Amino acid sequence: MDLAPRLLQRLFRLALRIFFRRVIVLGGDHIPDRGPLILVANHVNSLLDPLLLLCASPRPVRFLAKAPLFHHPLVAPFLKALRALPVQRRQDEGSDMAQNARTFEACEQSLAAGEAVALFPEGLSHNEPSLQPVKTGAARIAGRALKAGAEGLAILPVGLVFEEKAVFRSEVTAVVGLPVPCGDLDFGDGEASEAVTALTQRIAEALHSVTVNAERWDDLRFVEALRGMALELLGAEEDDLPRAEARRLMLESYYRAREEHPRELALLMSRMRHYVRLLHLLRLEDADVTRELSAGPALAYAWKRLALLVTGYPLALYGWLFNAVPYALTAPVANAFSHEEDVVATYKLGLGTLLFLFYYAGAAVGLDYLLGPWASAALVLLGIPAGLWALHYFEAREEFLHAVRAVLTLGTRRRAAARLLALRKGVLQALEPLVHMYR
């Protein structure tokens, strides 16, 4: 692996770890250490998607990216350093589809040499709640690579599941699925139509198995609200089943129940609406209703959190003050460029990185003029890790304040608490047969 891609991979991994609260990779052991490999992924968050694939993969990856990006003054240098390959698309102005032949040839050569190639077969980034139609490009590349001698070619689906894809400090999961079989297909000269069609269908099915596919966003919100109670009924903990996988399985069960048990599902939805309405009115979450309210555990939790909040406050305050200007500017600047949900996170990450770098450089120059080089270097070098600590500190503080508010609300509004418990019990009664039916 060349030095530039290695450094960029580490830089992007650091940037993503800052932007997202958690980056989870499931099934990463499915990715082989060597040999020809094609990664195919869903495409819902613009340039963040290839960055996530790059960081989730333990080996170098060559990406296929839309041709206009190779003329972008900020993006093009990174694409060149990562040895990305341009794809001409009919919807892009000035595109020349004939040039894709060179890209396909480069993919053949890379795969025949045992390298890894990644692409997004939907062909576009989107805001839909489900996978869009899969195009034939990945299957054609695979067929031509096999003809060129890419023995043992592996095709792996990767599902990128975002908690809130445009929200800073949310969560993202990369789910790496099992290899898509292709050795039984006869590609002839490399692009036999029957084999390409069959492999495209297999790739689509594989991607469906690792992505969350909803008919409506409301369906996703409904199953997410039920996730904690479903795990409770199954006797599972939050860490036993990752959020992305639980959401996918519950959504599948929801649609099956809608077809097979509509009356039971209608009862569940009715009870859930009343429960959620009261939760929102009291500014609570489902986990708050079953929170431990006895004095011992509550005091132990409060003491530990208060100790952290008190001792960590000075450094967090400095980190917040030092980084407040670029932090405050990032979101409005990004929104000025785009309000599209699948694009704005890219601007937040890219422009935010530039804003912070320019700010640090400016702060170093200004502090050097005021305080001298040693003090300037110390304050800037301390301000960077202090800013990272401030992120964790204020998240912990918000969690603590929410817990205190929940305890006070449930402890002082006894009738509302009793009503919540009764409503929750009704939801559990309606949910239990459905959970065990589709277990």
N, C-alpha and C positions, 0 to 999 in steps of 0.2 A: 504494500500500500504506500503510495507516494506521500511525501510529507504534507503537501497542501491539503489533500482530502482528509488526512488524519487530523490536522489542526482544525479544519472546518468542521469535521464531525464533532470534535470536542467542544468547539465554540457553540455549535447549534445545540448540542446536548445541554450545555449550561444554560443557554437562552431559553430552551423549552422547559427546563426544570424551574426556572424563575417564573416564566409566564404561566405555567400550569402548576396547580397545587400538587397534583400527583400525575405521573406518567407511568402507566401500568402496561407491561408487555406480557401477554398470555400466549403460551405455545411457542416461545422463542426458540426452544430446543428443536423445533421442526425444521429450522433453517440449517441446511448442511454447511459444514465448514469449507467445503471445496466442491468443485464440479459446476457445470452449467446450471443456472438458476434463473427463473422468471418469477418476480413478485408482482402480483396483480392486486390492486387495492381499490376500494371505493374512494370517491373524490368529493368531499363535502366542505373542505376548508382551505381552498386555494393553495398557496405555497407552503402552508404549514403541513400539509399532507406529505409531500416528499421529504420534508425535514424530519417528520416523525418516522417515516420508513427508514431514512438514513441512520437515525439514532437507534432504532429498534433492531436493526440488522447488525450482527457481529462482524460482518465482512463488507468490503467495498461494494457499492451499488452504482451502476450507471442508470440515470433516469432519462425517460423520454419526456420532453416538455414542449409546450406549444411554441411554435417558431417566433411569434412576436416578442417573447421574453428574451430572446437572444439579441434583441436590439434595445433592451431596457438598460439605461446607463448604470443602474444600481444592481440589477439582478444578473446581467450578462456575465460579469467577471466571475461570480460564484458558479454559474453554470459551466463556464469554461474550466474552472479549477476542478470541478467535480466530473468532468468529461461527459456532461449531459448531451443528449442527442435531440435535435429539433424535429418536431412533427408539424407538418402543414395541415391545417384544418380548413374545410370549405367555408366555415363561417367567419374566418379571419380575413380581413381586407388585404388584398395583394398576395394571397397565398398561391403557391405553385405546387399542386399535388404531385407533379412528376418528381419533385425533389425528395419525396418520401422514399423513393427507391434507394437512395444513398443511405438513408437512416436505417432501412431494413437490412441493407448489406452490412452496415456497421454492427447492427445487433447480431446478425449471423456470425460475424467474425468474433465478436466478444464472447458469445455463448459457446462457439466451437473451441475457444481458448480456455473455457472453464470459468468465465466471469459471470457476474450476476447483473441482470437488467430488471428495472422496475418500471411499471407503467400503470395508468389508470384507464381501464377499458371502457368506462362510461363516456370518456372523451371530453368531459367538461366538469367543472366544479359547480355544485348546485346547492339549493336550500330545501330540497324535497325530503320528506321523512322516510323515504325508502330508496333502494337501489334503482338507478335508471337503466334503460336497456344497454346491454353490453355489446360493444362493437367487436368486429372480427380481427382487429389488429393484433391482439395478443396471440390468438390461435395461428394467424398467418406467420408471425415471427417464430413461433414454436415449430411450425411445420418446416419452414425454411432452415431453421437451426438444426433440426434433426437430419435434414438432407445434407447439411454442410458438415456433419460429423459430430454434433453435440451429444455424445453418448451419455446416457444416464441423466438426461435433462429433467429437472424438477420444476414443476409449476406450483407455486404456493399462493393461496388466497390470503389477504390480510384485511381484516375489518377494522376500520378506524371509527371508534365510538366516542363521541364527545358528550360530556355532561352539559355544558353550555359553551358552544364552540367559539363565541365571540367575547366571552367573559374572562377577564383576567383572574388568575388563581382558581380556575375551575379544574375539572379532572378529565383526562383522556385515556382511553384504553386501546391498545393495538392487539388484536386477536389474530394470531397466525394459525391458519387451519392446516389440515392434512393435504398432502400432495394431490394434485389433479391428475388422474391417469391419462396418459396419451400414447403409450407405447403400442397399443393395439390398433391404432388408427393408421391408415395408409394415405400419406400425404402426396404420394406420387412425385411430382416435380417440386413439391414444397408447399403448394397452395391448392391442392385438390379440394373442390368446393364441399363435397360431402364430409370430408375429414375436418375441414375448417369449421363448418356449421356444427358438427358434433362436439368438437372441442370448445367452441364458443359457448354452447349450451352447458357443458360441464363446468366451465369457468364461472358462468352465471350462477349455477346451482351452488358451487363452492363458495362464492362470495355471499350469496344469500344465507349460507349456514354460519357465517362469522360476522354478519352485520345485523343491525336492528332495523327491521322493515315494517313501518306502520302505514296504514292507509291515511291516517290524519294525525296531526300533532297532539290533538286531544286524547287520542288513544294512548300515546306514550305517557302523557301526564297522568292519566288514570292508573296505568299499571305501576308507574313509579311511586305514586301515593300509596299503593298497596304493598310495595316491596317488603317493608319492614314487618308487616303483619303476616305476609306469606312465609317469610323465613321463620318467624316465631312459631307458626303452626307446624312447620316442617322440622322444628327443633334445630335449626341452623343458626349460626352466627353470621354477622355481616362479613367477616373475613373468610367464611367458608365458601361463599359464592360471590365473585366480583360483581360489582354493580352492573357492568355492561352485559355480562352473561345472564344475570338474574332478569334484567330488563328484556333481553331477547327471548328467554324461555317463557316469561310471563306473558309477553305479547302474543306468542304462538298459542299459549293456552287460552288467552282471552278470545282470540278469533275462533278457536275450536269451540269454546263454550258458547259463543254467539250463534254458531250454527247448530250445535247439538243440544244446548240447554239454555235457550233464550230467556225462559221465565226466571230461572235461578240467577242468571246474570243480571236481568233487569232488577231483581230484588237487591242484589249486591250493589248495583250502581245507585239505586235510590237511597239506600242506607249510607253509602259512602258520601253522597252529595251532602246530606245533612251533617255528617261528621266533619267533613272538610270545611263546610261553611262555618261551623262553630269554632274550629281550630283557627281559621283565618281571623275571625272576629276577636279572638283572645290573643292573637299573634303567637300561636304555639305551633309545634310540630308533633307528629304522632309519637316520636320517641319521648317527648316531654310528658305525655300522659302516663307512661309506665315508669317514669323516673323514680329512683329510690329517694323517698322523702324522710326516712328515719334520721334521727339526729346524728348518729355516729358516722355513717358513710357521707352524709351531707357535709358535716364539719371537716372530715378528712379531705374531701374533694376541695372544699373552699380554702382550707389551709395551704394545700399544695399549690393551687392556682394563685392564691394571693402572694405566696412567697416568690413564685416565678414573676408575677407582675410587678412586685415591688423592687426586687433585685435587678430585674432586667430593664426597668423603665429608663434609667439614664442613657444607656447605650441605644435603646430604641428611639428615644426622643432625639438624640443626636442624628441617628440614621434618618429619621423622618424629616428633620429640619434640613439636613444636608441635601437630601434627594427630593424635597418637596416640589421644586420648580419643574424638573423634567417629568416627574410623575404626574403632576397636575396637567401638563401640556399634552401628554401622549394621547389620551382618549379624544379630546377635541380636535387635535391635529389629524388623527387617523379618521375620525368621522367626517372631517372636511373633505377627505379624499374619496371616501365611499361609505355608504350606509348599508351595502349589501352584507348580509350576515356571513356569507361564505368567503368574504374578502376582507372585512374590516379587521379581523384578528391578524391577518398578514401585515396590514399597515400598522397595527398596534405594536407588533413584535419588531418589524423592520424600522419604522420611524422612531419608535421608542428607543431602540438600541442606538440609533444615530443621535437622538436628542441627549441621551445620557452620556455618550462618548464626547460630544461637543461640550456639554455642560461640565464634565470632569476636566476637560482641557482648559476651558475658560476659568473654572474655579482655581485650577492650579496656577494659571498665570496671574489671576487677581490676588490670590493669597500670597503668591511669591512677592508681588509688588508691595503688599501691605505688611507681611510678617517675615519674609525671607524664605529661602528655598527649603530649609529643613522643616520649619513649621508647616509650610505649604504641603510638602510631601506627606508629612505625618497626618494632617487633617484629611487630605484626599484619600490616602490609603486606608485610613480608618473609616471614612465615610462610606466606602463601597461595601465592606462586610457588615457595617452597622445598618446600612439600608436593607440588606438581606435579613438581618435579625429583626428589623422593624416589621417586615412583612409577616414573619412568624409570630412576633409578639402581638401585633394588633389583631391577627386572626385568633390567637389564643384568648385575648381580652374580650373579643366579640363573643366567642363561645362561652366564656365565663359569665358575661353579663346576660346572655340569653338564658343560661341555666339558672341564674339568680332570679331573673324575671319570671321564668316558668315556675320555679318553686314558690315564689311569692304569690303569683296568680292562683295557682292550684291550692295553696295553703290558706289564702284569705277568701277566695270565692268558692266556697264549699259546694254550693248548689250547682255552679257551672262545672266544677270538677266532677261531681256525681253524674251530671248529664253527659259529660264527655265520656266517662267510663261506660255508661249505659249504651251510648251510641257506638262506642268502639266494640263493645261486646256483641252488639247486633251485627256489626260488620264482620267480625270474626266468625259468627255463626253462619252467615251467608257465604263467607269465603271458604270455610273449611271443606265442604264437600267438593268444591271446584278444585281446590289445591290438591287434594288427595286423589281426585279423579284423573288429573293430568300430571301426576307426579312422575 
